[in-house]
C-alpha cells in the first residue's frame, strides 16, 4: 500500500509505504528522480509528472 503526496509548489513527490514490519516509511522524489509506484505498476520521471505545469 502506498500513499502519495504531490507538491503543487515544487517538483517534489512524497510516497509513504509500509515496510515488512508494518511501519510506514517515507521516500521522497525530487527533480532527476524516477518515480516507482509499485502498487499500481507505474514508473515515470518527476519531470514527466510535472510536464506542462507552470
C-alpha positions as CSV (number, residue, x, y, z in Angstrom):
1,X,0.0,0.0,0.0
2,X,1.3,3.5,-0.9
3,X,0.1,7.0,-0.2
4,X,1.3,9.7,-2.4
5,X,1.5,13.5,-1.9
6,X,2.4,15.6,-4.9
7,X,3.5,19.2,-4.2
8,X,1.8,21.9,-6.2
9,X,4.6,24.5,-5.4
10,X,7.8,22.5,-6.1
11,X,8.7,19.5,-8.2
12,X,8.5,17.0,-5.3
13,X,6.6,13.9,-4.6
14,X,6.4,12.1,-1.2
15,X,5.5,8.4,-1.0
16,X,4.6,6.7,2.2
17,X,4.9,2.9,2.2
18,X,4.5,0.1,4.8
19,X,7.6,-2.0,5.3
20,X,7.7,-5.7,6.2
21,X,7.3,-4.8,9.9
22,X,4.2,-2.7,9.2
23,X,5.9,0.6,9.8
24,X,5.3,3.5,7.5
25,X,8.4,4.8,5.7
26,X,8.8,7.9,3.6
27,X,10.5,8.1,0.3
28,X,10.7,11.4,-1.5
29,X,11.4,12.2,-5.1
30,X,13.0,15.5,-6.4
31,X,14.0,16.6,-9.9
32,X,16.1,14.0,-11.5
33,X,14.4,11.1,-9.7
34,X,12.5,8.2,-11.2
35,X,9.2,7.6,-9.5
36,X,8.2,3.9,-8.9
37,X,4.7,3.3,-7.6
38,X,4.7,-0.5,-7.1
39,X,1.1,-0.8,-6.0
40,X,-0.1,0.4,-9.4
41,X,2.9,-0.7,-11.5
42,X,3.7,2.9,-12.6
43,X,7.2,4.3,-13.3
44,X,7.9,7.8,-14.6
45,X,10.3,10.7,-14.1
46,X,9.4,13.6,-11.8
47,X,9.9,15.9,-14.8
48,X,7.3,14.0,-16.8
49,X,4.9,14.2,-14.0
50,X,5.2,18.0,-13.9
51,X,5.2,18.4,-17.7
52,X,3.2,21.5,-18.9
53,X,2.9,22.8,-15.3
54,X,3.9,26.4,-14.8
